[in-house]
Amino acid sequence: MSECGHNHDSHGHEEELKEVTVTLEEEQIEALEEMAAEYREKLGQAWDLSAMLRVAVGHFLTKMGKMT
């Protein structure tokens, strides 16, 4: 999973992305790739595994009270 550059969040802000290495189970990767394909089809946007991981991590951090 690596992607560098910037990203527009849901509020139109640009956020710098940092490259990291992530180890996941095969089933997790498959599920995230399936979801990315569904999002691409439904939303007509370029969703990929990296984008799905950012959504998942953001959701987790929000639930843990680390982000709002």
Distance bins in CASP14 RR format, pairs under 12 A and 6 or more apart:
PFRMAT RR
TARGET T0000
AUTHOR 0000-0000-0000
RMODE 2
METHOD distances of the structure
MODEL  1
1 17 0 0 0 0 0 1 0 0 0 0 0
1 18 0 0 0 0 0 1 0 0 0 0 0
1 19 0 0 0 0 1 0 0 0 0 0 0
1 20 1 0 0 1 0 0 0 0 0 0 0
1 21 1 0 0 1 0 0 0 0 0 0 0
1 22 1 0 1 0 0 0 0 0 0 0 0
1 23 0 0 0 0 1 0 0 0 0 0 0
1 24 0 0 0 0 1 0 0 0 0 0 0
1 28 0 0 0 0 0 1 0 0 0 0 0
1 29 0 0 0 0 1 0 0 0 0 0 0
1 32 0 0 0 0 1 0 0 0 0 0 0
1 33 0 0 0 0 0 1 0 0 0 0 0
1 36 0 0 0 0 0 1 0 0 0 0 0
1 48 0 0 0 0 1 0 0 0 0 0 0
1 49 1 0 0 1 0 0 0 0 0 0 0
1 50 1 0 1 0 0 0 0 0 0 0 0
1 51 0 0 0 0 0 1 0 0 0 0 0
1 52 0 0 0 0 1 0 0 0 0 0 0
1 53 1 0 0 1 0 0 0 0 0 0 0
1 54 0 0 0 0 1 0 0 0 0 0 0
1 56 0 0 0 0 0 1 0 0 0 0 0
1 57 0 0 0 0 0 1 0 0 0 0 0
2 17 0 0 0 0 1 0 0 0 0 0 0
2 18 0 0 0 0 1 0 0 0 0 0 0
2 19 1 0 1 0 0 0 0 0 0 0 0
2 20 1 0 0 1 0 0 0 0 0 0 0
2 21 1 0 0 1 0 0 0 0 0 0 0
2 22 0 0 0 0 1 0 0 0 0 0 0
2 48 0 0 0 0 0 1 0 0 0 0 0
2 49 0 0 0 0 0 1 0 0 0 0 0
2 50 1 0 0 1 0 0 0 0 0 0 0
2 53 0 0 0 0 0 1 0 0 0 0 0
3 15 0 0 0 0 0 1 0 0 0 0 0
3 16 0 0 0 0 0 1 0 0 0 0 0
3 17 1 0 1 0 0 0 0 0 0 0 0
3 18 0 0 0 0 1 0 0 0 0 0 0
3 19 1 0 0 1 0 0 0 0 0 0 0
3 20 0 0 0 0 1 0 0 0 0 0 0
3 22 0 0 0 0 0 1 0 0 0 0 0
3 46 0 0 0 0 0 1 0 0 0 0 0
3 48 0 0 0 0 1 0 0 0 0 0 0
3 49 0 0 0 0 1 0 0 0 0 0 0
3 50 1 0 1 0 0 0 0 0 0 0 0
3 51 0 0 0 0 1 0 0 0 0 0 0
3 52 0 0 0 0 0 1 0 0 0 0 0
3 53 0 0 0 0 1 0 0 0 0 0 0
3 54 0 0 0 0 1 0 0 0 0 0 0
4 16 0 0 0 0 1 0 0 0 0 0 0
4 17 1 0 1 0 0 0 0 0 0 0 0
4 18 1 0 0 1 0 0 0 0 0 0 0
4 19 1 0 1 0 0 0 0 0 0 0 0
4 20 0 0 0 0 0 1 0 0 0 0 0
4 50 0 0 0 0 0 1 0 0 0 0 0
5 14 0 0 0 0 1 0 0 0 0 0 0
5 15 0 0 0 0 1 0 0 0 0 0 0
5 16 1 0 0 1 0 0 0 0 0 0 0
5 17 1 0 1 0 0 0 0 0 0 0 0
5 18 0 0 0 0 1 0 0 0 0 0 0
5 19 0 0 0 0 1 0 0 0 0 0 0
5 50 0 0 0 0 0 1 0 0 0 0 0
6 12 0 0 0 0 0 1 0 0 0 0 0
6 13 0 0 0 0 1 0 0 0 0 0 0
6 14 1 0 1 0 0 0 0 0 0 0 0
6 15 1 0 0 1 0 0 0 0 0 0 0
6 16 1 0 1 0 0 0 0 0 0 0 0
6 17 1 0 0 1 0 0 0 0 0 0 0
6 18 0 0 0 0 0 1 0 0 0 0 0
7 13 0 0 0 0 1 0 0 0 0 0 0
7 14 1 0 0 1 0 0 0 0 0 0 0
7 15 1 0 1 0 0 0 0 0 0 0 0
7 16 0 0 0 0 1 0 0 0 0 0 0
7 17 1 0 1 0 0 0 0 0 0 0 0
7 18 0 0 0 0 0 1 0 0 0 0 0
7 45 0 0 0 0 0 1 0 0 0 0 0
7 46 0 0 0 0 0 1 0 0 0 0 0
7 48 0 0 0 0 0 1 0 0 0 0 0
7 50 0 0 0 0 1 0 0 0 0 0 0
7 51 0 0 0 0 1 0 0 0 0 0 0
7 53 0 0 0 0 0 1 0 0 0 0 0
7 54 1 0 0 1 0 0 0 0 0 0 0
7 55 0 0 0 0 0 1 0 0 0 0 0
8 14 1 0 0 1 0 0 0 0 0 0 0
8 15 1 0 0 1 0 0 0 0 0 0 0
8 16 0 0 0 0 0 1 0 0 0 0 0
8 17 0 0 0 0 0 1 0 0 0 0 0
8 45 0 0 0 0 0 1 0 0 0 0 0
8 46 0 0 0 0 0 1 0 0 0 0 0
8 51 0 0 0 0 0 1 0 0 0 0 0
8 54 0 0 0 0 0 1 0 0 0 0 0
9 15 1 0 1 0 0 0 0 0 0 0 0
9 16 0 0 0 0 0 1 0 0 0 0 0
9 17 0 0 0 0 0 1 0 0 0 0 0
9 51 0 0 0 0 0 1 0 0 0 0 0
9 54 0 0 0 0 1 0 0 0 0 0 0
9 55 0 0 0 0 0 1 0 0 0 0 0
9 58 0 0 0 0 0 1 0 0 0 0 0
9 67 0 0 0 0 0 1 0 0 0 0 0
10 43 0 0 0 0 0 1 0 0 0 0 0
10 45 0 0 0 0 0 1 0 0 0 0 0
10 51 0 0 0 0 0 1 0 0 0 0 0
10 54 0 0 0 0 0 1 0 0 0 0 0
10 55 0 0 0 0 1 0 0 0 0 0 0
10 58 0 0 0 0 0 1 0 0 0 0 0
11 68 0 0 0 0 0 1 0 0 0 0 0
15 54 0 0 0 0 1 0 0 0 0 0 0
15 58 0 0 0 0 0 1 0 0 0 0 0
15 67 0 0 0 0 0 1 0 0 0 0 0
17 50 0 0 0 0 1 0 0 0 0 0 0
17 51 0 0 0 0 0 1 0 0 0 0 0
17 53 0 0 0 0 0 1 0 0 0 0 0
17 54 0 0 0 0 1 0 0 0 0 0 0
17 57 0 0 0 0 0 1 0 0 0 0 0
18 50 0 0 0 0 0 1 0 0 0 0 0
18 54 0 0 0 0 0 1 0 0 0 0 0
19 50 0 0 0 0 1 0 0 0 0 0 0
20 50 0 0 0 0 1 0 0 0 0 0 0
20 53 0 0 0 0 1 0 0 0 0 0 0
20 54 0 0 0 0 0 1 0 0 0 0 0
20 57 0 0 0 0 0 1 0 0 0 0 0
21 53 0 0 0 0 0 1 0 0 0 0 0
22 28 0 0 0 0 1 0 0 0 0 0 0
22 29 0 0 0 0 1 0 0 0 0 0 0
22 32 0 0 0 0 0 1 0 0 0 0 0
22 49 0 0 0 0 1 0 0 0 0 0 0
22 50 0 0 0 0 1 0 0 0 0 0 0
22 52 0 0 0 0 0 1 0 0 0 0 0
22 53 1 0 0 1 0 0 0 0 0 0 0
22 54 0 0 0 0 0 1 0 0 0 0 0
22 56 0 0 0 0 0 1 0 0 0 0 0
22 57 0 0 0 0 1 0 0 0 0 0 0
23 29 0 0 0 0 0 1 0 0 0 0 0
23 53 0 0 0 0 0 1 0 0 0 0 0
24 30 0 0 0 0 1 0 0 0 0 0 0
24 31 0 0 0 0 1 0 0 0 0 0 0
24 32 1 0 0 1 0 0 0 0 0 0 0
24 33 0 0 0 0 0 1 0 0 0 0 0
24 49 0 0 0 0 1 0 0 0 0 0 0
24 52 0 0 0 0 0 1 0 0 0 0 0
24 53 0 0 0 0 1 0 0 0 0 0 0
24 56 0 0 0 0 0 1 0 0 0 0 0
24 57 0 0 0 0 0 1 0 0 0 0 0
25 31 0 0 0 0 1 0 0 0 0 0 0
25 32 0 0 0 0 0 1 0 0 0 0 0
26 32 0 0 0 0 0 1 0 0 0 0 0
26 33 0 0 0 0 0 1 0 0 0 0 0
27 33 0 0 0 0 0 1 0 0 0 0 0
27 34 0 0 0 0 0 1 0 0 0 0 0
28 34 0 0 0 0 0 1 0 0 0 0 0
28 35 0 0 0 0 0 1 0 0 0 0 0
28 49 0 0 0 0 0 1 0 0 0 0 0
28 52 0 0 0 0 0 1 0 0 0 0 0
28 53 0 0 0 0 1 0 0 0 0 0 0
28 56 0 0 0 0 1 0 0 0 0 0 0
29 35 0 0 0 0 0 1 0 0 0 0 0
29 36 0 0 0 0 0 1 0 0 0 0 0
29 48 0 0 0 0 0 1 0 0 0 0 0
29 49 1 0 0 1 0 0 0 0 0 0 0
29 50 0 0 0 0 0 1 0 0 0 0 0
29 52 0 0 0 0 1 0 0 0 0 0 0
29 53 0 0 0 0 1 0 0 0 0 0 0
29 56 0 0 0 0 0 1 0 0 0 0 0
30 36 0 0 0 0 0 1 0 0 0 0 0
30 37 0 0 0 0 0 1 0 0 0 0 0
30 49 0 0 0 0 0 1 0 0 0 0 0
30 52 0 0 0 0 0 1 0 0 0 0 0
31 37 0 0 0 0 0 1 0 0 0 0 0
31 38 0 0 0 0 0 1 0 0 0 0 0
31 49 0 0 0 0 0 1 0 0 0 0 0
31 52 0 0 0 0 1 0 0 0 0 0 0
31 53 0 0 0 0 0 1 0 0 0 0 0
31 56 0 0 0 0 0 1 0 0 0 0 0
32 38 0 0 0 0 0 1 0 0 0 0 0
32 39 0 0 0 0 0 1 0 0 0 0 0
32 47 0 0 0 0 1 0 0 0 0 0 0
32 48 0 0 0 0 1 0 0 0 0 0 0
32 49 1 0 1 0 0 0 0 0 0 0 0
32 50 0 0 0 0 1 0 0 0 0 0 0
32 51 0 0 0 0 1 0 0 0 0 0 0
32 52 1 0 1 0 0 0 0 0 0 0 0
32 53 1 0 0 1 0 0 0 0 0 0 0
32 54 0 0 0 0 0 1 0 0 0 0 0
32 55 0 0 0 0 1 0 0 0 0 0 0
32 56 1 0 0 1 0 0 0 0 0 0 0
32 57 0 0 0 0 0 1 0 0 0 0 0
33 39 0 0 0 0 0 1 0 0 0 0 0
33 40 0 0 0 0 0 1 0 0 0 0 0
33 47 0 0 0 0 1 0 0 0 0 0 0
33 48 0 0 0 0 1 0 0 0 0 0 0
33 49 1 0 1 0 0 0 0 0 0 0 0
33 50 0 0 0 0 0 1 0 0 0 0 0
33 51 0 0 0 0 0 1 0 0 0 0 0
33 52 1 0 0 1 0 0 0 0 0 0 0
33 53 0 0 0 0 0 1 0 0 0 0 0
34 40 0 0 0 0 0 1 0 0 0 0 0
34 41 0 0 0 0 0 1 0 0 0 0 0
34 47 0 0 0 0 0 1 0 0 0 0 0
34 49 0 0 0 0 0 1 0 0 0 0 0
34 52 0 0 0 0 1 0 0 0 0 0 0
35 41 0 0 0 0 0 1 0 0 0 0 0
35 42 0 0 0 0 0 1 0 0 0 0 0
35 43 0 0 0 0 0 1 0 0 0 0 0
35 47 1 0 0 1 0 0 0 0 0 0 0
35 48 0 0 0 0 0 1 0 0 0 0 0
35 49 0 0 0 0 1 0 0 0 0 0 0
35 51 0 0 0 0 1 0 0 0 0 0 0
35 52 1 0 1 0 0 0 0 0 0 0 0
35 53 0 0 0 0 0 1 0 0 0 0 0
35 55 0 0 0 0 1 0 0 0 0 0 0
35 56 0 0 0 0 1 0 0 0 0 0 0
36 42 0 0 0 0 0 1 0 0 0 0 0
36 43 0 0 0 0 0 1 0 0 0 0 0
36 44 0 0 0 0 0 1 0 0 0 0 0
36 45 0 0 0 0 0 1 0 0 0 0 0
36 46 0 0 0 0 1 0 0 0 0 0 0
36 47 1 0 1 0 0 0 0 0 0 0 0
36 48 1 0 1 0 0 0 0 0 0 0 0
36 49 1 0 1 0 0 0 0 0 0 0 0
36 50 0 0 0 0 1 0 0 0 0 0 0
36 51 1 0 0 1 0 0 0 0 0 0 0
36 52 1 0 1 0 0 0 0 0 0 0 0
36 53 0 0 0 0 1 0 0 0 0 0 0
36 54 0 0 0 0 0 1 0 0 0 0 0
36 55 0 0 0 0 1 0 0 0 0 0 0
36 56 0 0 0 0 0 1 0 0 0 0 0
37 43 0 0 0 0 0 1 0 0 0 0 0
37 44 0 0 0 0 0 1 0 0 0 0 0
37 45 0 0 0 0 0 1 0 0 0 0 0
37 46 0 0 0 0 0 1 0 0 0 0 0
37 47 1 0 0 1 0 0 0 0 0 0 0
37 48 0 0 0 0 1 0 0 0 0 0 0
37 49 0 0 0 0 0 1 0 0 0 0 0
37 51 0 0 0 0 0 1 0 0 0 0 0
37 52 0 0 0 0 1 0 0 0 0 0 0
38 44 0 0 0 0 0 1 0 0 0 0 0
38 45 0 0 0 0 0 1 0 0 0 0 0
38 47 0 0 0 0 1 0 0 0 0 0 0
38 52 0 0 0 0 0 1 0 0 0 0 0
39 45 1 0 0 1 0 0 0 0 0 0 0
39 46 0 0 0 0 1 0 0 0 0 0 0
39 47 1 1 0 0 0 0 0 0 0 0 0
39 48 0 0 0 0 1 0 0 0 0 0 0
39 49 0 0 0 0 0 1 0 0 0 0 0
39 51 1 0 0 1 0 0 0 0 0 0 0
39 52 1 0 0 1 0 0 0 0 0 0 0
39 55 0 0 0 0 1 0 0 0 0 0 0
40 46 1 0 0 1 0 0 0 0 0 0 0
40 47 1 0 1 0 0 0 0 0 0 0 0
40 48 0 0 0 0 1 0 0 0 0 0 0
40 49 0 0 0 0 0 1 0 0 0 0 0
40 51 0 0 0 0 1 0 0 0 0 0 0
40 52 0 0 0 0 0 1 0 0 0 0 0
41 47 0 0 0 0 1 0 0 0 0 0 0
43 51 0 0 0 0 0 1 0 0 0 0 0
45 51 0 0 0 0 1 0 0 0 0 0 0
45 52 0 0 0 0 0 1 0 0 0 0 0
46 52 0 0 0 0 0 1 0 0 0 0 0
47 53 0 0 0 0 0 1 0 0 0 0 0
47 54 0 0 0 0 0 1 0 0 0 0 0
47 55 0 0 0 0 1 0 0 0 0 0 0
48 54 0 0 0 0 0 1 0 0 0 0 0
48 55 0 0 0 0 0 1 0 0 0 0 0
49 55 0 0 0 0 0 1 0 0 0 0 0
49 56 0 0 0 0 0 1 0 0 0 0 0
50 56 0 0 0 0 0 1 0 0 0 0 0
50 57 0 0 0 0 0 1 0 0 0 0 0
51 57 0 0 0 0 0 1 0 0 0 0 0
51 58 0 0 0 0 0 1 0 0 0 0 0
52 58 0 0 0 0 0 1 0 0 0 0 0
52 59 0 0 0 0 0 1 0 0 0 0 0
53 59 0 0 0 0 0 1 0 0 0 0 0
53 60 0 0 0 0 0 1 0 0 0 0 0
54 60 0 0 0 0 0 1 0 0 0 0 0
54 61 0 0 0 0 0 1 0 0 0 0 0
54 67 0 0 0 0 0 1 0 0 0 0 0
55 61 0 0 0 0 0 1 0 0 0 0 0
55 62 0 0 0 0 0 1 0 0 0 0 0
56 62 0 0 0 0 0 1 0 0 0 0 0
56 63 0 0 0 0 0 1 0 0 0 0 0
57 63 0 0 0 0 0 1 0 0 0 0 0
57 64 0 0 0 0 0 1 0 0 0 0 0
57 66 0 0 0 0 0 1 0 0 0 0 0
57 67 0 0 0 0 1 0 0 0 0 0 0
58 64 0 0 0 0 1 0 0 0 0 0 0
58 65 0 0 0 0 0 1 0 0 0 0 0
58 66 0 0 0 0 1 0 0 0 0 0 0
58 67 1 0 0 1 0 0 0 0 0 0 0
58 68 0 0 0 0 0 1 0 0 0 0 0
59 65 0 0 0 0 0 1 0 0 0 0 0
59 66 0 0 0 0 0 1 0 0 0 0 0
59 67 0 0 0 0 1 0 0 0 0 0 0
60 66 0 0 0 0 1 0 0 0 0 0 0
60 67 0 0 0 0 1 0 0 0 0 0 0
61 67 1 0 1 0 0 0 0 0 0 0 0
61 68 0 0 0 0 1 0 0 0 0 0 0
62 68 1 0 0 1 0 0 0 0 0 0 0
END
